[in-house]
Amino acid sequence: MSSLPTGVVVVSGTGTEIGKTVVTSAIAAAALAAGRSVAVLKPAQTGVAPGEDGDAAEVRRLAGAGVTTLELARYPEPLAPDTAARRSGLATVGPDAVAGAAAELAAEHDLVLVEGAGGLLVRFDEAGHTLADAARLLRAPVLIVAPAGLGTLNSAALTGEALRARGLTGLGIVVGSWPGAPDLASRCNLADLPVVSEMPLLGAVPQGSGALAPAAFRAAAPGWLAPDLGGAWSATAFLRAWS
């Protein structure tokens, strides 16, 4: 039986371009399908020009117009938020602003997903604050999105260690882009990721899912997520299928 999260969940990753927005969209779609109200907060959008659609717009496209979205800042260059803000001359976004916006959304929604930029410790401002600081202020669990293949174990272990060192709760790990023909490293990582990160494996999103038509995406999303994220995906069955 699925058990959708409630309150605020922070979505981070072991790096960039690993599927955080698609995973966020899938969780939002599953929650909407279950009749929950959902908001997605993007504290800092980088690499997007004024008027151009960013990650928040992509979530609405894939998960549905029922999702409330909010973007606090955007910067034109595809860099870490602190660097992008400095180069553009625009204001940075600190953890207090992120936590405040998330709390306001949580007062009116069953689930608020806060999607970070890059990894957990990417700098948001000149003081060195990160998404982890916002999660600490919110006392929110952190979901980690990781790639499937070679090299992911070290970054997953480091991310898990960083969470624990800061007293943060790691909700689990989702593989952001599971290949149709996974190599040996990817198959082995299914069993190893929960061990090295000390977090449960809570899903695997098929590669290319973001290119699906929105209706097909919404119909398939619960099948990519474990019950803890509102889906029907089974880590045991998935490991058995790919072992």
Secondary structure, 3 states (H helix, E strand, C coil): CCCCCCEEEEEEECCCCCCHHHHHHHHHHHHHHCCCCEEEEEEEEECCCCCCCCHHHHHHHHHCCCCEEEEEEEECCCCCHHHHHHHHCCCCCCHHHHHHHHHHHHCCCCEEEEECCCCCCCCCCCCCCCHHHHHHHHCCCEEEEECCCCCHHHHHHHHHHHHHHCCCCEEEEEEEEECCCCCHHHHHHHHHHHHHHCCCEEEEEECCHHHCCHHHHHHHHHHHECHHHCCCCCHHHHHHHHC
